[in-house]
């Protein structure tokens, strides 16, 4: 079972995974603050984030529940308590009705982009082509490549993502699973 400090570190790593990089420079925390506002409609100042990440030296870190709740919501959880429960694997269910938020492709507009990340450091940016088809426009640390296309009707936070009719390097269509064990994080970026 993870202790409180390890859970906080795990949440920070999830935020960095969503951002696609480690937060090391002042501008990283400004970008994160803007991302939080645009995705949660809540505000965490860059200074608060710098303190939490230890960027500001000799600053006492007082972690407030609101700060952790907002960060947990950013990465797709209801709140920090929900994140902690899942971090320990206490909620592992093999079947049932999903309560996580999902993105259905029928409502997406052509050209809309999504950022999809999964452990340990996989990241793709995809562009919707219409009719539930996507093209990969950015790929990091994955077997998928820029230019690959696939079909997907539903993307659910923290669940595995199954891509159908994947055309990869001109090979016959195949199926690909991302985040088989820990699921994926999906974020609409425009």
Backbone as numpy.savetxt, mean C-alpha at the origin, in Angstrom:
# Nx Ny Nz CAx CAy CAz Cx Cy Cz
4.54 -12.74 19.58 3.69 -11.56 19.58 4.58 -10.32 19.58
4.24 -9.34 18.79 5.02 -8.12 18.69 4.70 -7.17 19.82
5.75 -6.51 20.36 5.50 -5.50 21.39 5.13 -4.18 20.72
4.75 -3.17 21.54 4.28 -1.89 21.02 5.28 -1.19 20.12
6.56 -1.18 20.51 7.58 -0.51 19.70 7.75 -1.20 18.35
7.74 -2.53 18.35 7.90 -3.27 17.08 6.71 -3.05 16.16
5.51 -2.92 16.75 4.32 -2.66 15.93 4.42 -1.27 15.30
4.93 -0.30 16.05 5.11 1.05 15.48 6.11 1.01 14.34
7.20 0.28 14.53 8.21 0.17 13.47 7.63 -0.52 12.25
6.83 -1.56 12.47 6.19 -2.26 11.36 5.24 -1.33 10.60
4.49 -0.49 11.32 3.60 0.46 10.66 4.40 1.46 9.84
5.51 1.94 10.37 6.34 2.89 9.61 6.88 2.21 8.35
7.25 0.95 8.45 7.72 0.22 7.26 6.60 0.07 6.22
5.36 -0.15 6.69 4.23 -0.24 5.77 4.00 1.09 5.05
4.14 2.19 5.78 4.01 3.51 5.15 5.11 3.69 4.11
6.33 3.32 4.44 7.44 3.45 3.50 7.23 2.55 2.29
6.68 1.37 2.52 6.39 0.46 1.39 5.37 1.10 0.46
4.37 1.73 1.04 3.36 2.42 0.24 3.98 3.57 -0.54
4.90 4.29 0.11 5.58 5.42 -0.54 6.57 4.94 -1.60
7.02 3.70 -1.48 7.97 3.16 -2.44 9.42 3.48 -2.12
9.69 3.95 -0.89 11.06 4.28 -0.49 11.11 4.54 1.01
12.34 4.53 1.54 12.53 4.90 2.93 12.46 6.42 3.05
12.00 6.88 4.19 11.89 8.32 4.43 13.16 8.79 5.11
13.97 9.56 4.37 15.28 9.95 4.87 15.55 11.44 4.78
14.80 12.14 3.94 15.05 13.56 3.71 13.83 14.38 4.10
14.05 15.66 4.38 12.96 16.54 4.81 11.80 16.52 3.81
12.11 16.53 2.53 11.05 16.57 1.52 10.21 15.29 1.52
10.81 14.16 1.98 10.04 12.92 2.07 8.87 13.08 3.05
9.11 13.77 4.15 8.07 13.95 5.16 7.02 14.96 4.71
7.41 15.93 3.90 6.44 16.86 3.32 5.55 16.13 2.33
6.15 15.24 1.51 5.36 14.46 0.56 4.40 13.53 1.29
4.89 12.90 2.37 4.02 12.02 3.14 2.87 12.79 3.76
3.14 13.96 4.30 2.08 14.79 4.88 1.02 15.12 3.83
1.44 15.47 2.62 0.50 15.76 1.53 -0.29 14.52 1.14
0.39 13.37 1.09 -0.27 12.11 0.74 -1.35 11.76 1.77
-1.03 11.97 3.03 -2.00 11.69 4.10 -3.24 12.55 3.93
-3.05 13.84 3.65 -4.20 14.73 3.45 -5.05 14.27 2.27
-4.39 13.93 1.16 -5.15 13.57 -0.04 -5.86 12.23 0.08
-5.34 11.31 0.89 -5.95 9.99 0.97 -6.82 9.76 2.20
-6.57 10.49 3.28 -7.38 10.27 4.48 -8.20 11.50 4.87
-7.89 12.64 4.25 -8.52 13.92 4.58 -8.26 14.31 6.03
-7.15 13.81 6.56 -6.69 14.16 7.90 -5.29 14.74 7.76
-4.84 15.45 8.77 -3.55 16.12 8.66 -2.58 15.66 9.74
-1.37 15.31 9.30 -0.23 15.11 10.19 0.87 16.00 9.65
1.42 16.84 10.48 2.44 17.78 10.00 3.74 17.06 9.69
4.53 17.62 8.77 5.85 17.05 8.49 6.70 16.95 9.76
6.58 17.92 10.66 7.36 17.89 11.90 6.97 16.69 12.77
5.68 16.42 12.90 5.23 15.24 13.65 5.80 13.97 13.04
5.75 13.88 11.73 6.26 12.69 11.04 7.78 12.56 11.21
8.49 13.68 11.14 9.94 13.66 11.35 10.28 13.15 12.74
9.52 13.59 13.74 9.76 13.12 15.12 9.54 11.61 15.22
8.45 11.15 14.66 8.12 9.73 14.74 9.18 8.86 14.07
9.71 9.32 12.94 10.72 8.57 12.20 12.14 8.77 12.78
12.27 9.66 13.76 13.59 9.90 14.35 14.49 10.77 13.49
13.89 11.48 12.55 14.65 12.38 11.68 15.18 13.58 12.45
14.39 14.06 13.40 14.80 15.19 14.23 15.55 14.64 15.43
16.82 14.92 15.51 17.64 14.41 16.60 17.35 15.19 17.88
17.54 14.54 19.01 17.35 15.13 20.34 15.93 15.64 20.57
14.97 15.10 19.83 13.56 15.46 20.03 12.89 14.30 20.75
12.16 14.60 21.80 11.42 13.57 22.51 10.23 13.14 21.66
10.07 11.84 21.53 8.98 11.30 20.71 7.85 10.86 21.62
6.74 11.56 21.52 5.52 11.16 22.22 4.53 10.72 21.16
4.35 9.42 21.06 3.47 8.89 20.03 2.03 9.02 20.49
1.27 9.78 19.75 -0.14 9.98 20.09 -1.01 8.98 19.33
-2.06 8.52 19.97 -2.95 7.56 19.31 -3.49 8.07 17.98
-3.83 9.37 17.91 -4.36 9.93 16.67 -3.35 9.77 15.53
-2.08 10.02 15.80 -1.03 9.91 14.79 -0.98 8.48 14.25
-1.00 7.50 15.14 -0.90 6.11 14.72 -2.17 5.67 13.99
-3.34 6.17 14.42 -4.60 5.85 13.73 -4.57 6.37 12.29
-4.10 7.60 12.10 -4.06 8.19 10.76 -3.12 7.39 9.86
-1.95 7.03 10.37 -1.01 6.26 9.57 -1.58 4.88 9.23
-2.26 4.27 10.19 -2.88 2.97 9.92 -3.95 3.09 8.84
-4.75 4.16 8.88 -5.77 4.37 7.85 -5.12 4.59 6.48
-4.00 5.28 6.47 -3.30 5.53 5.21 -2.94 4.23 4.51
-2.51 3.23 5.27 -2.10 1.96 4.66 -3.23 0.94 4.59
-4.48 1.41 4.83 -5.63 0.57 4.54 -6.30 -0.11 5.71
-5.95 0.25 6.95 -6.59 -0.34 8.11 -7.61 0.64 8.68
-8.50 0.13 9.53 -9.52 0.98 10.14 -8.89 1.97 11.11
-7.96 1.49 11.92 -7.24 2.33 12.87 -6.01 1.55 13.35
-5.27 2.11 14.29 -4.04 1.47 14.77 -4.35 0.16 15.50
-5.43 0.11 16.21 -5.80 -1.12 16.91 -6.03 -2.25 15.90
-6.71 -1.94 14.80 -6.94 -2.91 13.73 -5.60 -3.36 13.15
-4.70 -2.41 12.91 -3.37 -2.74 12.39 -2.65 -3.69 13.35
-2.66 -3.37 14.65 -1.96 -4.19 15.64 -2.53 -5.61 15.69
-3.85 -5.72 15.61 -4.47 -7.05 15.63 -4.00 -7.88 14.45
-3.91 -7.27 13.31 -3.48 -7.99 12.11 -1.98 -8.23 12.10
-1.22 -7.33 12.71 0.23 -7.48 12.76 0.62 -8.73 13.52
-0.13 -9.07 14.52 0.14 -10.28 15.30 -0.44 -11.53 14.64
-1.19 -11.36 13.58 -1.80 -12.51 12.91 -2.98 -13.09 13.66
-3.55 -12.31 14.59 -4.64 -12.83 15.40 -5.93 -12.99 14.62
-6.09 -12.25 13.53 -7.33 -12.28 12.75 -7.26 -13.19 11.54
-6.29 -14.09 11.50 -6.12 -14.89 10.30 -7.31 -15.81 10.10
-8.11 -15.52 9.09 -9.31 -16.28 8.78 -9.12 -16.90 7.40
-9.52 -18.15 7.26 -9.34 -18.84 5.99 -10.49 -18.61 5.01
-11.65 -18.22 5.52 -12.77 -17.92 4.64 -13.71 -16.98 5.36
-14.54 -16.29 4.60 -15.50 -15.39 5.20 -15.76 -14.19 4.31
-16.61 -13.31 4.78 -16.94 -12.10 4.05 -15.85 -11.07 4.30
-15.38 -10.46 3.24 -14.31 -9.48 3.35 -14.87 -8.12 3.72
-14.23 -7.47 4.69 -14.68 -6.14 5.09 -13.71 -5.06 4.63
-12.59 -5.46 4.02 -11.61 -4.48 3.56 -12.14 -3.74 2.33
-11.60 -2.54 2.14 -12.02 -1.77 0.98 -11.42 -2.37 -0.29
-12.17 -2.28 -1.35 -11.71 -2.82 -2.62 -11.95 -1.83 -3.74
-11.25 -2.05 -4.82 -11.40 -1.22 -6.02 -11.92 -2.12 -7.12
-13.10 -1.78 -7.65 -13.62 -2.51 -8.80 -13.27 -1.73 -10.05
-12.89 -2.43 -11.08 -12.40 -1.76 -12.27 -13.51 -1.22 -13.16
-14.74 -1.69 -12.95 -15.84 -1.18 -13.80 -16.02 0.32 -13.64
-15.77 0.85 -12.46 -15.96 2.28 -12.23 -14.74 3.13 -12.54
-13.67 2.51 -12.99 -12.45 3.28 -13.27 -12.51 3.91 -14.65
-11.87 5.05 -14.78 -11.80 5.70 -16.09 -10.54 5.26 -16.82
-10.60 5.26 -18.11 -9.46 4.90 -18.94 -8.31 5.88 -18.66
-7.12 5.35 -18.48 -5.94 6.17 -18.21 -5.66 6.36 -16.72
-6.61 6.01 -15.85 -6.40 6.16 -14.41 -5.27 5.23 -13.96
-4.46 5.72 -13.00 -3.30 4.95 -12.54 -3.49 4.49 -11.10
-2.90 3.33 -10.82 -2.90 2.75 -9.49 -1.47 2.39 -9.11
-1.15 2.55 -7.83 0.12 2.07 -7.30 -0.21 0.83 -6.47
0.46 -0.27 -6.79 0.23 -1.54 -6.09 1.56 -1.97 -5.47
1.56 -2.21 -4.16 2.78 -2.64 -3.47 2.50 -3.91 -2.68
3.55 -4.70 -2.49 3.47 -5.88 -1.64 4.87 -6.22 -1.15
4.92 -7.06 -0.13 6.19 -7.39 0.51 7.05 -8.26 -0.37
8.37 -8.19 -0.21 9.03 -7.33 0.76 9.20 -5.89 0.27
9.42 -5.69 -1.01 9.63 -4.33 -1.52 9.17 -4.22 -2.97
8.10 -4.91 -3.30 7.58 -4.95 -4.68 6.67 -3.75 -4.90
6.76 -3.19 -6.11 5.92 -2.02 -6.43 5.71 -1.96 -7.93
4.45 -1.79 -8.33 4.14 -1.51 -9.74 3.18 -0.34 -9.80
3.27 0.40 -10.88 2.29 1.43 -11.21 1.64 0.96 -12.49
0.29 0.92 -12.48 -0.44 0.44 -13.64 -1.38 1.51 -14.16
-1.65 1.44 -15.46 -2.58 2.38 -16.11 -3.75 1.57 -16.65
-4.98 2.03 -16.33 -6.18 1.33 -16.78 -6.38 1.59 -18.27
-6.53 0.51 -19.02 -6.72 0.60 -20.47 -8.19 0.53 -20.86
-9.06 0.26 -19.89 -10.47 0.06 -20.16 -10.78 -1.43 -20.16
-12.04 -1.78 -19.98 -12.49 -3.16 -20.00 -11.70 -4.04 -19.03
-11.38 -3.50 -17.84 -10.66 -4.22 -16.78 -9.26 -4.66 -17.19
-8.67 -4.00 -18.20 -7.29 -4.30 -18.61 -6.37 -3.21 -18.13
-5.14 -3.59 -17.81 -4.13 -2.67 -17.29 -2.81 -2.89 -17.98
-2.01 -1.84 -18.02 -0.64 -1.92 -18.51 0.29 -1.45 -17.40
1.38 -2.16 -17.19 2.36 -1.77 -16.19 3.23 -0.67 -16.76
3.28 0.48 -16.07 4.09 1.61 -16.53 5.33 1.83 -15.67
5.36 1.24 -14.48 6.55 1.23 -13.62 6.58 -0.10 -12.89
7.79 -0.66 -12.70 7.92 -1.93 -11.99 9.23 -1.93 -11.21
9.13 -2.26 -9.92 10.31 -2.32 -9.07 10.33 -3.64 -8.31
11.44 -4.36 -8.41 11.70 -5.57 -7.62 10.64 -6.65 -7.80
10.18 -6.81 -9.03 9.16 -7.82 -9.33 9.49 -8.50 -10.65
8.92 -9.67 -10.87 9.11 -10.38 -12.14 8.31 -9.74 -13.27
7.33 -8.90 -12.91 6.56 -8.18 -13.92 7.41 -7.06 -14.50
7.16 -6.71 -15.75 7.94 -5.69 -16.44 7.07 -4.56 -16.96
7.70 -3.41 -17.16 7.02 -2.30 -17.83 6.57 -2.81 -19.20
5.33 -2.52 -19.55 4.77 -2.96 -20.82 3.93 -4.21 -20.71
4.09 -4.99 -19.63 3.23 -6.16 -19.43 1.79 -5.68 -19.28
0.85 -6.48 -19.73 -0.57 -6.15 -19.58 -1.26 -7.30 -18.85
-2.39 -6.99 -18.23 -3.16 -8.01 -17.53 -4.61 -7.54 -17.39
-5.44 -8.47 -16.93 -6.85 -8.19 -16.67 -7.10 -8.44 -15.18
-7.87 -7.55 -14.56 -8.22 -7.70 -13.15 -9.52 -6.94 -12.90
-10.47 -7.56 -12.24 -11.77 -6.94 -11.99 -11.91 -6.35 -10.60
-11.16 -6.89 -9.62 -11.31 -6.47 -8.24 -9.96 -6.51 -7.53
-9.64 -5.43 -6.83 -8.40 -5.34 -6.05 -8.80 -4.99 -4.62
-8.43 -5.85 -3.67 -8.84 -5.68 -2.28 -7.59 -5.47 -1.43
-7.64 -4.41 -0.60 -6.54 -4.11 0.30 -6.21 -5.31 1.18
-4.91 -5.61 1.31 -4.39 -6.63 2.22 -4.81 -8.05 1.86
-5.24 -8.25 0.62 -5.54 -9.58 0.12 -4.64 -9.85 -1.08
-4.39 -11.11 -1.41 -3.60 -11.40 -2.61 -4.31 -10.82 -3.84
-3.51 -10.44 -4.82 -4.05 -9.88 -6.06 -3.78 -10.86 -7.19
-4.84 -11.31 -7.83 -4.72 -12.26 -8.93 -4.89 -11.52 -10.25
-3.87 -11.62 -11.08 -3.87 -10.97 -12.39 -4.09 -12.05 -13.45
-5.13 -11.86 -14.27 -5.45 -12.82 -15.33 -4.94 -12.31 -16.67
-4.79 -13.23 -17.60 -4.39 -12.90 -18.97 -3.15 -12.01 -19.00
-2.16 -12.33 -18.16 -0.93 -11.55 -18.12 -0.13 -11.84 -19.39
0.19 -10.79 -20.13 1.07 -10.92 -21.29 2.41 -10.36 -20.85
3.40 -11.25 -20.72 4.71 -10.94 -20.16 5.79 -11.34 -21.16
6.54 -10.36 -21.62 7.64 -10.60 -22.56 7.21 -11.38 -23.78
5.98 -11.12 -24.24 5.49 -11.76 -25.45 5.13 -13.23 -25.29
5.16 -13.75 -24.07 4.82 -15.15 -23.84 3.30 -15.32 -23.84
2.82 -16.55 -23.99 1.37 -16.78 -23.93 0.81 -16.29 -22.61
-0.45 -15.91 -22.61 -1.11 -15.36 -21.42 -1.01 -16.34 -20.25
-0.79 -15.78 -19.06 -0.67 -16.59 -17.84 -1.37 -15.87 -16.70
-1.40 -16.49 -15.53 -1.95 -15.89 -14.33 -0.81 -15.61 -13.38
-0.88 -14.49 -12.67 0.16 -14.08 -11.72 -0.51 -13.68 -10.42
0.09 -14.07 -9.29 -0.44 -13.66 -7.98 0.60 -12.78 -7.30
0.14 -11.65 -6.80 0.99 -10.71 -6.06 0.53 -10.71 -4.61
1.48 -10.72 -3.68 1.13 -10.67 -2.27 0.42 -11.91 -1.79
0.85 -13.06 -2.24 0.17 -14.33 -1.90 0.02 -14.51 -0.39
1.02 -14.15 0.39 0.96 -14.38 1.84 0.37 -13.20 2.61
0.85 -11.99 2.33 0.46 -10.82 3.13 -0.48 -9.86 2.42
-0.81 -10.14 1.18 -1.70 -9.27 0.43 -0.99 -8.07 -0.16
-1.76 -7.22 -0.79 -1.21 -6.04 -1.47 -1.84 -4.77 -0.88
-1.20 -3.66 -1.18 -1.76 -2.34 -0.88 -2.00 -1.67 -2.22
-3.20 -1.16 -2.43 -3.57 -0.53 -3.70 -3.98 0.90 -3.42
-3.41 1.83 -4.21 -3.70 3.25 -4.03 -3.96 3.89 -5.39
-5.07 4.58 -5.52 -5.35 5.33 -6.74 -4.48 6.58 -6.71
-3.72 6.82 -7.76 -2.82 7.99 -7.71 -3.26 9.13 -8.62
-4.26 8.95 -9.44 -4.81 10.09 -10.19 -6.20 9.78 -10.71
